[in-house]
Amino acid sequence: MENIMTLIRSRRSVRTFDGKAIPPETARQLEVWLSDTENPFGIPMEFRLLDPKALGLSSPVITGETLWLGGKIARVPNAEEAFGYAMERLLLRAWGLGIGATWIGGTMDRPAFERAMGLAAGEMMPCVTPLGVPAEKMSLRESLMRKGVKADTRLPFESLFFDGSFDAPLSPAAAGELAESLEAVRLGPSAVNKQPWRVLRQGEKYHFYKKQSKGFGPGEAGDMQRIDLGIALGHFALVAEAKGLRLRFTREDPGLPKPGDMSYIGAYEVTRQ
């Protein structure tokens, strides 16, 4: 994969496409990548490329798309985090080929997409995304949407990351060799740009928590903010591993004091063997 931090810094959500079909060789490469559903929870899932004209797929906030990516996963614990982790890897790879995308969990004809994915009992389709070459100019609707959620802004580093306790903010300088991995988390996309991830460093362990936002929670399509945490886990791991660091993922809640609106997700431990 092209320099992962470059991809994370440059990528943005794309809702306005040029209306042209994705080049065949690019589509073939995307097909190859669909089978890579690696995730730290070990949960299998399936991704499919979907033809919007043949399958009657659309979204009122998307224009000019000629292809969609859908995914489905068993309705099991941590399915959302696993899905977010795996799908974000696909979208970063696509961006490296000049293909834009945007996470969509609600503003689409969900029944049509679920039929196209062949959703079965016990499965869920958390999100889909259009795929295509970004148009030279955003639509007015897209510009207004981005302005509404302040899409180009993120919370400060010290508001998201902590050292030993949630009373002690972690600075980039103090984060040392993991500073860029945490910055990759900070830059990640999230539903309505709520940025629900919080990370607490405890020695060599980096504990990930979800900070619950009002108006979000479990639904038929899953918990969108848990998908965001999967994206955060993926960004952290991709950048750390690109630097040659070895990580071990654990799900043992250390029981550290935390605000009442936070729930534990898991931790990456840097191993030095």
Beta strands, then each sheet from edge to edge (+ up, - down):
strand 1: 45-50
strand 2: 67-74
strand 3: 123-124
strand 4: 128-131
strand 5: 161-163
strand 6: 197-202
strand 7: 205-211
strand 8: 246-250
strand 9: 262-271
sheet 1: 1+ 2- 3+
sheet 2: 1+ 2- 4+
sheet 3: 5+ 6+ 7- 9+ 8-
end
